[in-house]
């Protein structure tokens, strides 16, 4: 799995269970835990990742 924001990759399924997913403009996006923590307010506010 690859983070759609920073490009981090992980093959460990247990680690990716904590990753955040969202749907932006009909496309599913996945974010690693670090990006999720950094941009938590923007994610909760449902801002597109282009505004982060």
Order of alpha helices (4+ residues) and beta strands (2+ residues): alpha-beta-beta-alpha-alpha
